[in-house]
Amino acid sequence: MTSVEVTLKTLLTEVEGAVGTAVVDYTSGMALGTLGGGKNLDLTVAAAGNTDVIRAKTRTMEMLGLKDRIEDVLITLGSQYHLIRPVAGRSGNGLFIYLVIDNGRSNLAMARHHLKRAEEQLEL
């Protein structure tokens, strides 16, 4: 099991083309930790904004009566992929891991694999 800090460092160093990552509480919109980013990617602002994405999808699933869980959400931009993965289990209820990768330097399938592994190992 890994802490938030170790999870963020692992994603940023092991995912080729990673630009930034965060662990976010989507009930409050607050980032529990961020790493990376830069002048064109304020992870705190992105974390807060992506809480709306998770909330909207969760509400939609409830309205449709879907008894399933969100594995991940992919937002494709011109030069980046933004991946959002809710954390499963009791300790992760209300959290998601957010990862931004450069789509010219990354392998999306491998990034999703690393994100899934990080989610499974995260302990709070």
C-alpha positions, 0 to 999 in steps of 0.5 A: 500500500502507498501514501498519496505522496508516493502515489503521485511520485510514482505516476509522475516518474513511471508514466512516460509523458506525464505532465501532472497528477493529483489525488482529489476529494470530489465531495469538497473539490480539494486536492489532497496532493498534487505533483507536476503541472506548470504555468499552463496547468494549475492542478489545483484549479483542474482538480476542483473543476474535475470534481464536477465531471465525476459528480455529473457522471455519478448523478447520470448513472443514478438517474439511469439506474446503473448499478456499476462503478466508473473505472475511469474518465478520459478527456482528450484535448489537442495535445493532452489526455486527462484521466480521472480514476475514482478510488474504490473501496471504503478508504477511497470513497469520495476520492479520485486520482487525476493524471495529465499526459502529453499525448505525443509522448505517452501510451494511453493504454500504459497510462491507464494501466499505471493509473489502475495500479496506483488506485489499487495500491493507494492507502489513506 
